[in-house]
Amino acid sequence: MCKMTFEELSGDYSTERMDTVAKALEEVLSSALPQGCITVGVYEAAKSLNVDPDNVVLCILATDDEDVKDVALQIHFTLIQAFCCENDINILRVNNTRRLAEILGGGGKQGGEPMDLHCVLVTSPHSSSWKDPALSKVNRFCRESRCMDQWVPIINLPER
């Protein structure tokens, strides 16, 4: 059951709020990367989700304008979204794969090959319980979005 005030339920998210969530997402990715808590790629994400879905704390699906017409990618997204919803994993859509590559520090390259940034999973480290305030902010945004029947909210990652 979602308990939200009228102000929280009315209208679209403000630009300021979306920017705050985008910055929190950047913080989550930046802090998870050195801990080895990032899985990149549709295939790798599917394997990770199959092996240990309880360890996944966030799923990010990223596209650029040209990806919208990729039917195979959209089918993958639909299946990943369904799995995440069934396993209570928060999902975000991101519309800027180039910026996502910058945040993840690879500039889109992994061993000379372009990284598949269409799906990025953030997992919880096994060694300790990860209490990241930025992750809490992103997760709250996802929960609030679901309360407004927006199951996969879209975040605009601003250029730097």
Solvent accessible surface area in square Angstrom, and as a share of the most:
residue,aa,sasa,rsa
1,M,217,0.97
2,C,66,0.40
3,K,179,0.76
4,M,38,0.17
5,T,75,0.44
6,F,157,0.65
7,E,132,0.59
8,E,81,0.37
9,L,84,0.42
10,S,54,0.35
11,G,62,0.59
12,D,143,0.74
13,Y,39,0.15
14,S,64,0.41
15,T,106,0.62
16,E,137,0.62
17,R,81,0.30
18,M,36,0.16
19,D,57,0.29
20,T,55,0.32
21,V,3,0.01
22,A,0,0.00
23,K,100,0.42
24,A,3,0.03
25,L,0,0.00
26,E,19,0.08
27,E,100,0.45
28,V,0,0.00
29,L,0,0.00
30,S,60,0.39
31,S,41,0.26
32,A,0,0.00
33,L,70,0.35
34,P,111,0.70
35,Q,87,0.39
36,G,65,0.62
37,C,5,0.03
38,I,29,0.14
39,T,29,0.17
40,V,28,0.16
41,G,1,0.01
42,V,16,0.09
43,Y,147,0.56
44,E,78,0.35
45,A,0,0.00
46,A,47,0.37
47,K,102,0.43
48,S,28,0.18
49,L,6,0.03
50,N,119,0.61
51,V,123,0.71
52,D,49,0.26
53,P,32,0.20
54,D,133,0.69
55,N,27,0.14
56,V,9,0.05
57,V,37,0.22
58,L,0,0.00
59,C,0,0.00
60,I,0,0.00
61,L,0,0.00
62,A,0,0.00
63,T,12,0.07
64,D,38,0.20
65,D,132,0.68
66,E,127,0.57
67,D,20,0.10
68,V,97,0.56
69,K,179,0.76
70,D,62,0.32
71,V,106,0.61
72,A,59,0.46
73,L,12,0.06
74,Q,51,0.23
75,I,98,0.50
76,H,87,0.39
77,F,2,0.01
78,T,86,0.50
79,L,116,0.58
80,I,11,0.05
81,Q,37,0.16
82,A,57,0.44
83,F,70,0.29
84,C,0,0.00
85,C,65,0.39
86,E,148,0.66
87,N,50,0.26
88,D,125,0.65
89,I,9,0.05
90,N,18,0.09
91,I,5,0.02
92,L,0,0.00
93,R,49,0.18
94,V,1,0.01
95,N,67,0.34
96,N,24,0.12
97,T,20,0.12
98,R,142,0.52
99,R,22,0.08
100,L,0,0.00
101,A,5,0.04
102,E,72,0.32
103,I,20,0.10
104,L,12,0.06
105,G,63,0.61
106,G,28,0.27
107,G,56,0.54
108,G,14,0.13
109,K,118,0.50
110,Q,114,0.51
111,G,85,0.81
112,G,66,0.64
113,E,120,0.54
114,P,97,0.61
115,M,30,0.13
116,D,55,0.28
117,L,12,0.06
118,H,45,0.20
119,C,0,0.00
120,V,0,0.00
121,L,0,0.00
122,V,0,0.00
123,T,17,0.10
124,S,27,0.17
125,P,21,0.13
126,H,159,0.71
127,S,110,0.71
128,S,69,0.44
129,S,88,0.56
130,W,40,0.14
131,K,171,0.73
132,D,20,0.10
133,P,107,0.67
134,A,5,0.04
135,L,12,0.06
136,S,59,0.38
137,K,79,0.34
138,V,0,0.00
139,N,26,0.13
140,R,105,0.38
141,F,1,0.00
142,C,1,0.00
143,R,121,0.44
144,E,24,0.11
145,S,0,0.00
146,R,55,0.20
147,C,37,0.22
148,M,51,0.23
149,D,115,0.60
150,Q,70,0.31
151,W,135,0.48
152,V,29,0.17
153,P,1,0.01
154,I,93,0.47
155,I,0,0.00
156,N,87,0.45
157,L,6,0.03
158,P,45,0.28
159,E,91,0.41
160,R,165,0.60
